[in-house]
Amino acid sequence: MPDESLTDSQLFARAREGDTDAFALLVDRHKDSLVNYLCRLTGDRDRAEDVAQETFLRLYERGAGYSEEGKLGAYLFRIATNLVHSQGRRTRRWQILRAVLLPPNGHHTEPAQQARLLNRELGDQLNEAVLGLPLRYRTPVVLSQVEGWSYRDIAELVGCREGTVKSRVHRGRQLLREALEPYWNGGQP
């Protein structure tokens, strides 16, 4: 197994020479963040894992596009984003789990349990709202707000100007606020 202190560029160079252990270490380093990003982008963990697997397969087979001076994580996110876009399907929406405050037995739930159910429902609503964003807004919103990417890195990934990314994040956040407004006022949609 290669030394874990090696950089991504060093591991990738070894992988190009046929070192499958080096490639496996690259996958281990980047798989979780890539799958998490794809889960937020697609709303479907199975689909996210499939796209992540296809992303690593493309890197392995066609890694010539990666500049060893570049950030491998950003390159993987670009491949994955392009795969999601090119599939040409709208993302399946997650079904919202409705919290039932009166269970079938007719007894009221405890206040702590009610709070947990309401928090889960709000989280489900947030996920639904994110998935409802058009992809041109969803991608930069998820990358900046969830993954912590800079606007410059997002601009490089999606192939547009930094100002465009800023406006898309702003518009995406506006759309999320509108979608979740009933919850801010304590109500249900």
Secondary structure, DSSP 8 states (H G I E B T S, - for coil): ---TTS-HHHHHHHHHTT-HHHHHHHHHHHHHHHHHHHHHHHS-HHHHHHHHHHHHHHHHHHGGG--TTS-HHHHHHHHHHHHHHHT-------------SS-TTS----HHHHHHHHHHHHHHHHHHHHHHS-HHHHHHHIIIIIS---HHHHHHHHTS-HHHHHHHHHHHHHHHHHHHHHHHTT---
